[in-house]
Amino acid sequence: MTFIEALKDGFRLVNKNWQLVLVQLCMVIISSIGFFIIIGIPLAVAFIIFGLDLTELTDIKDIFRILKEPSDIISRYLGLFFIVIASFLLYIIMVALLGIYVFGGSIGIIGSSLRNRSLKFNLNAFFSEAKRLFLRLLAFTSVIGIIFIVAAFLLGIVGGGIAALFSFVQVQDSTLVLFFVTFFSLILIIIALILILGILSIMLYGVAPLFFKGMGPFKSLNETIKYLFRHPDAFWLYTILFVGYLIASFLLILLRYSFTFIPVIGSILSFPYQLISYAFQTYLGLVIIATILSYYYSTEVPSELISESFTAQTSVDSKGFK
């Protein structure tokens, strides 16, 4: 399967299961309500209990003063500080678990559509797949998160060493050494970008063995690394999709800022545009997931099963969707 064919298949799968975009939007609404309940209400109650005077923060200079010297405000409102931190951590955990749950359901629906092209979105199937994949996805994303933290820590150490060497070179005023330091800094940036893209591609391709082969998180990680070595084109496909998503998001942000130049009407149109742009970004994200799964499916699943799948899709398309 070529990149274009995989991309077309990704669009076809998401268009057939367009309800997944609505599910993602519902998750955002639930997360927003959760923010108000978990953080907003306890914070408002804490303000009343601790008698925090918000009139002290009416001037922007007072806010910057608190940010520069936060020890005084923390010592005065230590209980409020702990409440805010606990509420924030609880909210982050809730949103992360909800996101993994919805992600698992989306993977299940798209993967099932790849196995059987005649299947369409079903809410019961979505919840069933989300429950089935939730624990394995949670473990897998936790492993990927640990790998990402370790990689960032190592890159930070190496980057700190290069920065210290760069400061030393500036004192010595050696042109040759400055060249080598700059050269190795660029090499480090390239390695960091490849490493980040590699970890992200492992995370996305790794959900395919979880679903199609029923593997656990560690076996899936090992299988995904072997798969990317067997099919290096898969990494470049993800890189192209990732860069395309960034470009599309950047263009949407530029278009959003254009509303600021339109008086009155611009502010009115800004809110619905944000909803539409988020829905479009969600759609593109699902297309990326579907494209990756389709490419993995075409390169790992036996060809006779793929032929049967496409035959089923052709039969369904000829009859039409009701």
NORDA-V161153 format. One record per residue. RES is the residue in one small letter. PHI is phi in degrees with one decimal (999 if undefined). BURIAL is 1 if it has 16 or more other C-alpha atoms within 10 Angstrom, else 0. Layout:
res:RES phi:PHI burial:BURIAL
res:RES phi:PHI burial:BURIAL
This chain:
res:m phi:999 burial:0
res:t phi:-81.1 burial:0
res:f phi:-61.7 burial:1
res:i phi:-63.9 burial:0
res:e phi:-63.4 burial:0
res:a phi:-64.1 burial:1
res:l phi:-65.7 burial:1
res:k phi:-62.3 burial:0
res:d phi:-66.0 burial:1
res:g phi:-62.4 burial:1
res:f phi:-63.1 burial:1
res:r phi:-64.6 burial:0
res:l phi:-66.0 burial:1
res:v phi:-71.4 burial:1
res:n phi:-63.0 burial:0
res:k phi:-71.8 burial:1
res:n phi:-113.2 burial:1
res:w phi:-64.2 burial:1
res:q phi:-63.6 burial:1
res:l phi:-61.9 burial:1
res:v phi:-64.8 burial:1
res:l phi:-64.7 burial:0
res:v phi:-62.7 burial:1
res:q phi:-62.7 burial:1
res:l phi:-65.1 burial:1
res:c phi:-62.7 burial:0
res:m phi:-62.8 burial:1
res:v phi:-65.2 burial:1
res:i phi:-64.1 burial:0
res:i phi:-62.9 burial:0
res:s phi:-64.5 burial:1
res:s phi:-64.9 burial:0
res:i phi:-64.1 burial:0
res:g phi:-63.0 burial:0
res:f phi:-62.9 burial:1
res:f phi:-65.7 burial:0
res:i phi:-75.3 burial:0
res:i phi:-80.3 burial:1
res:i phi:-107.7 burial:1
res:g phi:-64.1 burial:1
res:i phi:-65.7 burial:0
res:p phi:-59.9 burial:1
res:l phi:-68.3 burial:1
res:a phi:-65.4 burial:0
res:v phi:-64.1 burial:0
res:a phi:-64.5 burial:1
res:f phi:-59.3 burial:0
res:i phi:-70.4 burial:0
res:i phi:-64.2 burial:0
res:f phi:-87.0 burial:0
res:g phi:61.9 burial:0
res:l phi:-72.0 burial:0
res:d phi:-92.1 burial:0
res:l phi:-75.9 burial:0
res:t phi:-67.3 burial:0
res:e phi:-70.8 burial:0
res:l phi:-106.6 burial:0
res:t phi:-72.2 burial:0
res:d phi:-96.8 burial:0
res:i phi:-63.5 burial:0
res:k phi:-66.7 burial:0
res:d phi:-67.7 burial:0
res:i phi:-65.6 burial:0
res:f phi:-65.6 burial:0
res:r phi:-66.2 burial:0
res:i phi:-69.0 burial:0
res:l phi:-66.7 burial:0
res:k phi:-76.3 burial:0
res:e phi:-127.8 burial:0
res:p phi:-79.8 burial:0
res:s phi:-61.6 burial:0
res:d phi:-67.6 burial:0
res:i phi:-67.8 burial:0
res:i phi:-69.3 burial:0
res:s phi:-65.5 burial:0
res:r phi:-75.2 burial:0
res:y phi:-125.9 burial:1
res:l phi:-65.4 burial:0
res:g phi:-62.2 burial:0
res:l phi:-62.9 burial:1
res:f phi:-61.9 burial:1
res:f phi:-66.3 burial:0
res:i phi:-63.7 burial:0
res:v phi:-64.2 burial:1
res:i phi:-63.9 burial:0
res:a phi:-63.5 burial:0
res:s phi:-64.5 burial:1
res:f phi:-65.5 burial:1
res:l phi:-64.2 burial:0
res:l phi:-62.0 burial:0
res:y phi:-66.6 burial:1
res:i phi:-61.0 burial:0
res:i phi:-63.5 burial:0
res:m phi:-62.4 burial:0
res:v phi:-65.4 burial:1
res:a phi:-62.9 burial:0
res:l phi:-65.3 burial:0
res:l phi:-64.2 burial:1
res:g phi:-63.5 burial:1
res:i phi:-66.0 burial:1
res:y phi:-62.3 burial:1
res:v phi:-67.0 burial:1
res:f phi:-61.7 burial:1
res:g phi:-63.5 burial:1
res:g phi:-62.9 burial:1
res:s phi:-65.3 burial:1
res:i phi:-60.2 burial:1
res:g phi:-62.6 burial:1
res:i phi:-66.0 burial:1
res:i phi:-66.0 burial:1
res:g phi:-63.8 burial:1
res:s phi:-64.3 burial:1
res:s phi:-67.7 burial:1
res:l phi:-72.4 burial:1
res:r phi:-69.6 burial:1
res:n phi:-133.1 burial:1
res:r phi:-68.4 burial:1
res:s phi:-83.1 burial:1
res:l phi:-74.1 burial:1
res:k phi:-125.0 burial:1
res:f phi:-62.7 burial:1
res:n phi:-140.1 burial:0
res:l phi:-64.2 burial:0
res:n phi:-64.7 burial:0
res:a phi:-65.8 burial:0
res:f phi:-61.3 burial:1
res:f phi:-65.7 burial:1
res:s phi:-63.9 burial:1
res:e phi:-67.5 burial:1
res:a phi:-62.9 burial:1
res:k phi:-66.5 burial:1
res:r phi:-66.3 burial:1
res:l phi:-95.6 burial:1
res:f phi:-58.1 burial:1
res:l phi:-65.5 burial:1
res:r phi:-68.2 burial:1
res:l phi:-66.2 burial:1
res:l phi:-61.6 burial:1
res:a phi:-66.5 burial:0
res:f phi:-66.3 burial:1
res:t phi:-66.1 burial:1
res:s phi:-66.0 burial:0
res:v phi:-63.7 burial:1
res:i phi:-62.3 burial:1
res:g phi:-62.0 burial:0
res:i phi:-63.8 burial:0
res:i phi:-61.0 burial:0
res:f phi:-65.4 burial:1
res:i phi:-64.7 burial:0
res:v phi:-63.0 burial:0
res:a phi:-62.6 burial:1
res:a phi:-64.5 burial:0
res:f phi:-64.6 burial:0
res:l phi:-65.6 burial:0
res:l phi:-63.8 burial:1
res:g phi:-64.4 burial:0
res:i phi:-64.2 burial:0
res:v phi:-64.0 burial:0
res:g phi:-64.1 burial:1
res:g phi:-64.3 burial:0
res:g phi:-64.8 burial:0
res:i phi:-67.4 burial:1
res:a phi:-64.0 burial:0
res:a phi:-65.2 burial:0
res:l phi:-65.7 burial:0
res:f phi:-64.3 burial:1
res:s phi:-64.5 burial:0
res:f phi:-65.2 burial:0
res:v phi:-65.7 burial:1
res:q phi:-62.1 burial:0
res:v phi:-71.3 burial:0
res:q phi:-75.4 burial:0
res:d phi:57.8 burial:0
res:s phi:-105.2 burial:0
res:t phi:-67.1 burial:0
res:l phi:-64.6 burial:0
res:v phi:-65.4 burial:1
res:l phi:-60.7 burial:1
res:f phi:-61.8 burial:0
res:f phi:-64.9 burial:0
res:v phi:-64.5 burial:1
res:t phi:-63.1 burial:0
res:f phi:-62.2 burial:0
res:f phi:-68.9 burial:0
res:s phi:-66.0 burial:1
res:l phi:-64.2 burial:0
res:i phi:-61.5 burial:0
res:l phi:-64.1 burial:1
res:i phi:-63.3 burial:0
res:i phi:-64.0 burial:0
res:i phi:-61.9 burial:0
res:a phi:-62.8 burial:0
res:l phi:-63.9 burial:0
res:i phi:-64.7 burial:0
res:l phi:-65.7 burial:1
res:i phi:-64.4 burial:0
res:l phi:-63.5 burial:1
res:g phi:-64.7 burial:1
res:i phi:-65.1 burial:1
res:l phi:-64.7 burial:1
res:s phi:-68.4 burial:1
res:i phi:-63.8 burial:1
res:m phi:-63.5 burial:1
res:l phi:-78.0 burial:1
res:y phi:-68.9 burial:1
res:g phi:-67.4 burial:1
res:v phi:-73.6 burial:1
res:a phi:-66.5 burial:1
res:p phi:-62.8 burial:1
res:l phi:-59.4 burial:1
res:f phi:-88.0 burial:1
res:f phi:-72.7 burial:1
res:k phi:-111.7 burial:0
res:g phi:64.6 burial:0
res:m phi:-80.6 burial:1
res:g phi:-80.5 burial:1
res:p phi:-62.5 burial:1
res:f phi:-74.0 burial:0
res:k phi:-65.5 burial:0
res:s phi:-65.7 burial:1
res:l phi:-61.6 burial:1
res:n phi:-63.1 burial:0
res:e phi:-65.0 burial:1
res:t phi:-68.0 burial:1
res:i phi:-62.3 burial:1
res:k phi:-63.6 burial:0
res:y phi:-63.0 burial:1
res:l phi:-66.6 burial:1
res:f phi:-73.7 burial:0
res:r phi:-73.4 burial:0
res:h phi:-127.4 burial:0
res:p phi:-62.0 burial:0
res:d phi:-62.2 burial:0
res:a phi:-63.2 burial:1
res:f phi:-65.1 burial:1
res:w phi:-69.3 burial:1
res:l phi:-62.5 burial:1
res:y phi:-63.9 burial:1
res:t phi:-60.3 burial:1
res:i phi:-62.5 burial:0
res:l phi:-63.7 burial:1
res:f phi:-64.6 burial:1
res:v phi:-64.1 burial:0
res:g phi:-61.8 burial:0
res:y phi:-65.2 burial:1
res:l phi:-64.0 burial:0
res:i phi:-64.0 burial:0
res:a phi:-62.5 burial:0
res:s phi:-65.0 burial:1
res:f phi:-64.9 burial:0
res:l phi:-65.3 burial:0
res:l phi:-65.4 burial:1
res:i phi:-66.8 burial:0
res:l phi:-61.7 burial:0
res:l phi:-66.4 burial:0
res:r phi:-66.2 burial:1
res:y phi:-67.6 burial:0
res:s phi:-66.7 burial:0
res:f phi:-68.8 burial:1
res:t phi:-68.1 burial:0
res:f phi:-86.0 burial:0
res:i phi:-101.1 burial:0
res:p phi:-67.5 burial:0
res:v phi:63.0 burial:0
res:i phi:-63.0 burial:0
res:g phi:-60.4 burial:1
res:s phi:-68.3 burial:0
res:i phi:-70.4 burial:0
res:l phi:-79.1 burial:0
res:s phi:-63.1 burial:1
res:f phi:-66.1 burial:0
res:p phi:-62.6 burial:0
res:y phi:-65.5 burial:1
res:q phi:-62.5 burial:0
res:l phi:-65.2 burial:0
res:i phi:-66.0 burial:0
res:s phi:-65.5 burial:1
res:y phi:-66.6 burial:1
res:a phi:-62.0 burial:1
res:f phi:-67.4 burial:1
res:q phi:-64.2 burial:1
res:t phi:-63.0 burial:1
res:y phi:-59.8 burial:1
res:l phi:-63.8 burial:1
res:g phi:-61.8 burial:1
res:l phi:-67.1 burial:1
res:v phi:-63.6 burial:1
res:i phi:-61.8 burial:1
res:i phi:-61.0 burial:1
res:a phi:-64.9 burial:1
res:t phi:-64.9 burial:1
res:i phi:-62.7 burial:1
res:l phi:-64.4 burial:1
res:s phi:-64.9 burial:1
res:y phi:-66.4 burial:1
res:y phi:-62.2 burial:1
res:y phi:-62.2 burial:1
res:s phi:-72.6 burial:1
res:t phi:-99.6 burial:0
res:e phi:-113.7 burial:0
res:v phi:-83.6 burial:0
res:p phi:-51.6 burial:0
res:s phi:-63.8 burial:0
res:e phi:-67.1 burial:0
res:l phi:-69.6 burial:0
res:i phi:-66.0 burial:1
res:s phi:-62.3 burial:0
res:e phi:-63.5 burial:0
res:s phi:-64.7 burial:1
res:f phi:-71.0 burial:1
res:t phi:-64.8 burial:0
res:a phi:-62.7 burial:1
res:q phi:-65.0 burial:1
res:t phi:-64.4 burial:0
res:s phi:-64.0 burial:0
res:v phi:-67.0 burial:0
res:d phi:-63.5 burial:0
res:s phi:-69.5 burial:0
res:k phi:-82.8 burial:0
res:g phi:90.0 burial:0
res:f phi:-96.5 burial:0
res:k phi:-94.9 burial:0
